[in-house]
């Protein structure tokens, strides 16, 4: 489970880096750059939530 979480975190960072490269070298709309940034942050958040240990009831 920990390995999948780390893969999600790395994938989210890769999406954010790719979006920054795309917006720097190509003319994109604000919606497109914001959508890519939001997707990257969402993937990182999903990886962090899965990394958190389960709480006992």
C-alpha positions in Angstrom: 0.0 0.0 0.0 2.9 2.4 0.8 4.4 1.8 -2.7 1.2 2.8 -4.4 0.9 6.0 -2.4 4.5 7.0 -3.3 3.8 6.3 -7.0 0.7 8.6 -6.7 2.8 11.4 -5.1 5.5 11.2 -7.8 2.8 11.1 -10.5 1.2 14.2 -9.1 4.5 16.0 -9.0 5.2 15.0 -12.5 1.9 16.4 -13.7 2.6 19.7 -12.0 6.1 19.9 -13.5 4.8 19.0 -17.0 2.1 21.6 -16.7 4.7 24.2 -15.8 6.8 23.3 -18.8 3.8 23.4 -21.1 2.6 26.8 -19.9 6.2 28.2 -20.0 6.9 27.1 -23.6 3.5 27.3 -25.2 0.6 29.7 -25.1 -2.2 28.1 -23.1 -5.4 29.3 -21.6 -5.8 29.9 -17.9 -8.4 27.1 -17.7 -6.0 24.5 -19.2 -3.0 25.5 -16.9 -5.3 25.6 -13.9 -6.9 22.3 -14.7 -3.5 20.6 -15.0 -2.3 22.1 -11.8 -5.5 21.0 -10.0 -5.2 17.5 -11.3 -1.6 17.3 -10.1 -2.5 18.6 -6.6 -5.5 16.2 -6.5 -3.2 13.2 -7.3 -0.7 14.3 -4.6 -3.5 14.7 -2.1 -4.9 11.2 -2.9 -1.4 9.7 -2.4 -1.1 11.5 1.0 -4.5 10.3 2.2 -3.7 6.7 1.2 -0.3 7.0 3.0 -2.0 7.9 6.3 -2.4 4.9 8.7 -5.9 3.6 9.3 -7.5 4.5 12.6 -9.0 1.9 14.9 -12.7 2.2 15.7 
